[in-house]
Amino acid sequence: MNAVANIPETQIHPEVAALTARPGSSADHAGTKAIAVPAPVAAKPGRRRIIVIAAATLLAGAALGCYYWAFVAPYESTDDAFVEADVTPIAPQVAGRVLRVGVSDNQEVRQGAVLFEIDPSDYKTKLDEARSELAAARGKANQAAAQISVDRAKVEQERASVAAADAEAKRAEADNRRYHEVGNLAVSASQLDLAATQARSSEAEVTVALNRQRAMEAQLGLDEADIQTAQAEVLRSEAAMRQAELDLSYTRVVAPVAGFVTHRGIQPGDYVQIGQPQLALVPRQVWIIANFKETQLARMHAGQRVAITVDAYPDLKLSGHVDSVQAGAGARFSLFPPENASGNYVKVVQRVPVKIDLDDADAARVLGPGMSVVPEVRVN
């Protein structure tokens, strides 16, 4: 039996009926127009799945590409980054026994705060000794100044004596000439001899007076040298006294900068030596040293914005900016720089330190040297 014999005529398309009708069929004899309807072609399930997967892959790739260009490509980051600060080691400038320690570990102190004190007894004694030496030196200087005044007066006196002796010698020489001009007619021979002797004696007195004058002038030169020596001794004693005052002041060790006390290793009763660090001060002002790969520096320069995450405080987000890029790889400035001119060479990507300044910091959170951070630099 024909499969479409029972299909109503109203449901059969005329064109399909014309194509499928065959003469002599039983349907023709019955007076009914019958056609054969082809079965609909169903799409293969595998092909539809491939199309859906391809479309989803294209959409995911486009989304991933947009995400990369918007949130990955403009940034450079590294986990090889740490907090740095100017750590100030505190060491005494004088030796002695520690009397008191005024701070504890992790305590925040202001600039000028007393950290610890050293027994000042020895330094007070040295200061008293320096003061006494200064007083003695000043006394010697005053004595030398007085002595030179006396010797100057003596020099003037000797000059007067020379003038008097010279006048007496001239008088005696004049008498001697007069006596010899008169000769034996008016004076005796003994008077002539006496006049000649007095003339020679007067000349000798002039010589003696001149020698005394020269001696006093030489003594005056010595007095001036003594004054210079005494003044130099005064200056030396003043310097020694100032040094003693400084040493006494150094027994109170104060904070040169404000910061946090760290690595305290001093206790009352300890004997400390000059230059031996006893604790360290870490200021609040810190920065970041990020060791980027050299391949990450192509678009990096000073002034670029930086987002910073601190490992110790995952919820803390800090902002900063690139301050500078070190002129050289970190390995070049290590204790043992690599020597690439010998042996087999294997190229290794170097790390270059980049300094990052913080624009803001959370006062309630402590950031100290060595803490790990992750900076993310926006390079375009």
Summary of the structure (lengths in Angstrom):
residues: 380
radius of gyration: 56.9
end to end distance: 79.9
largest distance: 220.7
contacts: 1016
relative contact order: 0.15
helix: 46%
strand: 21%
